[in-house]
Amino acid sequence: MNKSTINLFYYYMKGQVKGTILGLLFISVFVTVFALYSLPLEPILYSALLCLYISLIFWTIDFLSYRKRYKTLQRLQKTITVHIDELPQPRETIENLYQELITILHHDKNQLALQADSKQSELVDYFTQWTHQIKTPIAAMSLLLQSKDQNKNQELSLQLFKIEQYVEFVLQYLRLDSMSSDLVFKQYNLDDIVRQAVRKHAKMFIGKKISLQYTDLTCRVLTDEKWLLFVIEQLLSNALKYTNEGTISIYMDPNQDKMLVIEDNGIGIRAEDLPRVFEKGFTGYNGRAFKKSTGIGLYLCKRILSKLSHTIIIESEVGKGTIVRINLTTKRIEMD
């Protein structure tokens, strides 16, 4: 008998204590009465042994049934949130009432889950439609600005670019939970992906007069181009947002395989904020001081990279800048 069976038998016998005590009490009453009347005790002792023997047989059969029910309930712990069809038949009225309560709670939980899914689906559909619709006036505004004086409209173009970024951000955020169905893994040239992000942010580099040190990224990675591009764009946007002057550098770490580095000499991140930068909604000192952070960007980057089986590390020092390292080796693909 293994240890788990012994423990289970111990708990079973704890449940039989009242019946055992009652049986011993009855035997004691018979022994006492026989002794008081000076009757021979042999018949009562013989009867007690027979009762004990019958009890052992009963307990053995009942324990086997108890163990079977226990294993069934143990197995149901993994599936009870999905269905309750395999609940064992109740043995008494109280147990039957408990199962009825479980059924009611399970039904209510399913109803609430369906309502929540319906509301979430409606919300996603609405914002997805909204983001696609708003792209039309954004594109029209962009064309109008191109036809006017470029110098006069430079700031307007920069603000329009930021609006486009926010719209794209909303769309990707809504797709995050179902992104596994949207993933297309291939071998990509990393240089092509990063250059797309740099070209997209060219106006911000020019507008803020920030120089770019770019080293050709001769590296091929197994990834999803669209989602990795979004992450790099978000990291570049952060670097530009918190760098007022100086340089942003993009290069491969020479000491580690497939390690992309995005480095800036901006305002940096406080040491006490670094461990929490990937938490949803955390803005830290910079977010509160400059009112530029939503606390969602790095959280989103971390989740996307996890699903792509990549990792991200941030090193920073206040007043000296920030270094973001993305390990693009693929070890394990996370699916929903």
Summary of the structure (lengths in Angstrom):
residues: 336
radius of gyration: 34.6
end to end distance: 40.3
largest distance: 123.9
contacts: 874
relative contact order: 0.07
helix: 62%
strand: 11%
